[in-house]
């Protein structure tokens, strides 16, 4: 009888252990899905653990253009079926040049117009673009400024009754066979640069990372919130035109790109790109291109690999 009770007790204990283990697994799964930074925390101490990335199903070639717009930023994404995303619009004087480039690419409608932050070298030409073309939706950060450029932009958006989406970390913007995930800003700040929207564009197995003017504090916040796997990309648009305040070694190492694009103006007064940024890229063996040296850059992706189309490598 005593042996039978002992066996029953062991079975109960075994059942309790199994049930406890299942509860722990369920709780861990919920935590990884809902608690910001959970994946990053685990991957920091257990490098073999990486957050799974969703791989989209490609359908043709996607093109990503980095426009030569002087000391500013402007990128164009064109999906195989013609849907488009425009990220930033440089300074006011470049608005006409951006429209000419879009016309040459036969772009008459922008599905998503993403304005990473309200500095004039990123939104300056946006008003002219909005007043000239049809725009499906504007995506912005929730930080504002009292400049005339920003106020006029808001008036133009309101006049054409364009829906505005305030980007939040973790947002997924679906674009046919591609996804755009918002990785930053991971923390609220009064600094406009560090409130830049940071986006990773995934198409098949390939990825592009757009960083606005995000600087090292924002990079650090993002690395603490997400696992390194979230930043891996074939191509990165270097933050803040190659300033030394961006592109920390830890961040670029996490991205581990094949190509880096630096958007900056020729002989600009800021000294962009800075020697420290170039040294980081050289140290990691990353091929980089500067718009002030090579002009417009165009990449294509078939979902398996990225090709540089212009300039010819």
C-alpha positions in Angstrom: 0.0 0.0 0.0 2.8 2.4 0.9 4.6 1.7 -2.4 1.3 2.4 -4.3 0.9 5.7 -2.5 4.5 6.6 -3.3 4.0 5.8 -7.0 0.8 7.9 -7.0 2.7 10.8 -5.3 5.5 10.6 -7.9 2.9 10.6 -10.7 1.3 13.7 -9.2 4.6 15.5 -8.8 5.5 14.6 -12.4 2.2 15.9 -13.6 2.7 19.1 -11.6 6.2 19.6 -13.1 4.9 19.1 -16.6 2.0 21.5 -16.0 4.4 24.1 -14.5 6.7 23.7 -17.5 3.8 24.3 -19.9 2.7 27.4 -18.0 6.2 28.7 -18.0 6.4 28.2 -21.8 3.1 29.9 -22.4 4.1 32.8 -20.2 7.5 33.1 -22.0 5.7 33.1 -25.3 3.3 35.8 -24.2 6.2 37.9 -22.8 8.2 37.6 -26.0 5.2 38.8 -28.0 4.0 41.6 -25.8 6.8 42.9 -23.6 9.0 45.4 -25.5 12.6 44.5 -25.3 12.0 40.8 -24.3 13.7 39.4 -27.5 16.5 41.9 -27.2 17.1 40.9 -23.5 17.3 37.2 -24.4 19.5 37.6 -27.4 21.9 39.8 -25.4 22.6 36.9 -23.0 21.8 34.0 -25.3 23.2 35.0 -28.7 21.8 32.0 -30.4 18.3 33.2 -29.8 16.9 35.5 -32.5 13.4 36.9 -33.0 11.9 35.2 -36.1 11.6 37.4 -39.2 8.6 37.1 -41.4 9.7 36.4 -45.0 7.3 37.8 -47.6 6.5 36.1 -50.9 8.0 38.2 -53.7 6.3 38.7 -57.1 8.7 40.3 -59.5 11.4 42.9 -59.0 11.1 45.7 -56.5 13.1 48.9 -57.0 14.5 51.2 -54.4 15.8 54.6 -55.4 18.0 56.9 -53.4 17.7 60.3 -55.0 20.6 62.8 -55.3 18.8 65.8 -53.6 21.8 67.7 -52.2 22.1 68.0 -48.4 18.8 66.2 -47.7 17.1 62.8 -48.0 14.6 61.4 -50.4 14.0 57.7 -51.2 11.5 56.0 -53.6 10.2 52.5 -53.4 8.4 51.0 -56.4 6.7 47.7 -56.1 6.4 45.3 -59.1 2.7 46.3 -59.7 3.6 50.1 -59.5 2.6 50.9 -55.9 4.9 53.4 -54.4 6.4 54.8 -51.2 8.2 58.1 -50.9 10.4 58.6 -47.9 11.2 62.3 -47.2 11.6 65.1 -49.7 14.8 67.0 -49.0 14.8 70.8 -48.9 12.3 73.2 -50.5 14.5 73.9 -53.5 14.7 70.2 -54.4 10.9 69.8 -54.7 10.9 70.5 -58.4 13.8 68.0 -59.0 12.0 65.3 -57.0 8.9 65.8 -59.1 10.9 65.6 -62.3 12.5 62.4 -61.2 9.1 60.9 -60.2 7.7 61.9 -63.6 10.6 60.2 -65.3 9.8 57.1 -63.3 6.2 57.5 -64.4 5.0 57.9 -60.8 1.7 59.9 -60.6 0.5 58.5 -57.3 2.2 57.9 -54.0 0.6 55.3 -51.8 2.6 56.1 -48.7 4.5 59.4 -48.1 6.7 58.8 -45.1 8.2 61.9 -43.5 10.7 60.7 -41.0 10.9 63.9 -38.9 10.1 67.6 -39.4 13.5 69.1 -40.2 13.6 71.2 -43.4 16.1 69.0 -45.2 13.6 66.1 -45.0 10.2 67.8 -45.4 11.2 70.9 -47.4 10.0 69.6 -50.8 7.0 67.7 -49.4 4.5 70.5 -49.8 5.2 70.8 -53.5 5.0 67.0 -54.0 1.6 66.9 -52.1 0.2 69.8 -54.1 1.2 68.2 -57.4 0.6 64.5 -57.0 -2.1 62.4 -55.4 -1.1 60.8 -52.1 -2.9 57.9 -50.4 -1.5 58.4 -46.9 1.1 60.4 -45.0 3.1 58.7 -42.3 4.7 61.0 -39.7 6.1 61.0 -36.2 4.1 62.8 -33.5 6.8 65.4 -32.8 6.1 68.9 -34.1 8.0 72.1 -34.8 6.8 75.7 -35.2 8.7 76.4 -38.5 6.8 77.8 -41.5 7.9 74.8 -43.5 6.2 72.4 -41.1 3.1 74.6 -40.8 2.7 74.9 -44.6 3.1 71.2 -45.0 0.3 70.5 -42.5 -1.9 73.0 -44.4 -1.2 71.2 -47.7 -2.0 67.8 -46.2 -5.3 69.2 -44.7 -6.3 71.0 -47.9 -6.1 67.8 -49.9 -7.7 65.8 -47.0 -4.9 63.2 -46.9 -5.1 60.7 -44.0 -2.2 60.9 -41.6 -0.9 58.0 -39.7 1.4 58.6 -36.6 4.0 55.9 -36.7 4.5 53.8 -33.6 7.2 51.3 -32.8 6.3 47.8 -34.0 3.8 49.1 -36.7 3.7 47.0 -39.8 2.9 48.8 -43.1 1.8 46.2 -45.6 2.6 46.9 -49.2 1.6 44.0 -51.4 4.4 41.5 -51.2 6.5 43.7 -48.9 6.3 44.8 -45.3 7.7 47.9 -43.7 8.3 47.6 -40.0 8.7 50.7 -37.7 11.8 50.2 -35.4 12.2 53.7 -34.2 12.0 56.0 -32.4 12.1 53.5 -29.5 11.9 56.3 -26.9 10.3 59.7 -26.7 12.6 62.7 -26.8 12.5 66.4 -27.6 15.4 65.9 -30.1 14.0 66.0 -33.6 16.8 63.8 -35.1 16.3 61.1 -32.5 12.6 61.2 -33.1 13.2 60.0 -36.7 11.1 57.2 -38.0 13.3 54.2 -38.7 11.9 51.6 -41.1 13.0 48.2 -42.2 11.6 47.2 -45.6 11.3 43.4 -46.2 10.8 41.9 -49.6 11.2 38.1 -49.7 14.6 37.4 -48.1 16.0 40.9 -48.7 15.8 44.0 -46.5 16.4 47.7 -46.7 16.9 50.0 -43.6 15.9 53.7 -43.7 17.1 55.6 -40.7 16.2 59.3 -41.2 18.5 61.4 -39.0 18.5 58.9 -36.1 21.7 59.4 -34.0 23.5 57.2 -31.5 21.0 57.6 -28.6 18.2 56.4 -30.8 20.3 53.6 -32.2 21.0 52.5 -28.6 17.3 52.6 -27.6 16.4 50.5 -30.6 19.1 47.9 -29.9 17.9 47.6 -26.4 14.2 47.1 -27.5 14.8 44.7 -30.4 17.0 41.7 -31.0 19.9 42.3 -33.5 18.1 40.2 -36.1 15.6 43.0 -36.5 18.2 45.4 -38.0 19.8 43.1 -40.5 19.5 44.5 -44.0 21.2 44.2 -47.4 21.2 48.0 -47.8 21.2 50.8 -45.2 20.5 54.5 -45.7 23.1 55.9 -43.3 21.7 58.1 -40.5 22.0 61.9 -40.6 23.9 62.1 -43.9 26.9 60.3 -42.4 27.4 62.6 -39.4 29.7 61.3 -36.6 26.8 61.4 -34.2 25.1 58.5 -36.0 26.2 55.0 -37.3 27.7 53.7 -34.1 29.8 50.6 -34.5 27.2 48.5 -32.5 24.4 49.6 -34.7 26.1 49.1 -38.1 27.4 45.7 -36.9 23.8 44.7 -36.1 22.6 45.8 -39.5 25.6 44.1 -41.3 24.7 45.4 -44.7 26.2 44.7 -48.1 25.7 48.3 -49.2 25.5 51.6 -47.4 24.0 54.8 -49.0 25.1 58.2 -47.7 22.8 61.1 -48.9 24.6 64.4 -48.7 25.3 67.5 -50.6 28.6 68.2 -52.4 31.0 70.3 -50.4 28.4 70.7 -47.6 29.3 72.9 -44.7 28.6 70.2 -42.1 31.5 68.0 -43.2 29.2 65.1 -44.0 30.0 62.3 -44.2 32.3 62.4 -41.2 35.6 60.4 -41.2 34.4 58.4 -38.2 31.4 57.1 -40.1 33.6 56.2 -43.1 36.1 54.5 -40.9 33.3 52.4 -39.3 32.1 51.3 -42.8 35.6 50.5 -43.9 36.3 48.6 -40.7 33.3 46.3 -41.3 34.1 45.9 -45.0 30.8 47.6 -46.1 30.7 49.0 -49.7 29.3 52.6 -49.5 28.1 55.1 -52.0 27.7 58.9 -51.6 25.0 60.7 -53.6 27.2 63.7 -53.8 29.8 61.6 -55.7 27.7 59.2 -57.8 24.3 60.8 -58.1 21.1 58.8 -57.9 21.4 55.2 -56.7 19.0 52.5 -57.7 18.8 49.0 -56.3 16.5 46.1 -57.3 15.4 43.1 -55.4 13.8 39.9 -56.7 13.3 38.7 -53.1 16.4 36.5 -53.1 19.2 39.0 -53.7 19.8 42.7 -54.1 21.4 44.2 -57.2 22.9 47.6 -57.7 21.5 49.0 -61.0 22.7 52.6 -60.9 25.5 53.5 -60.8 26.9 50.3 -62.5 29.1 48.6 -59.9 
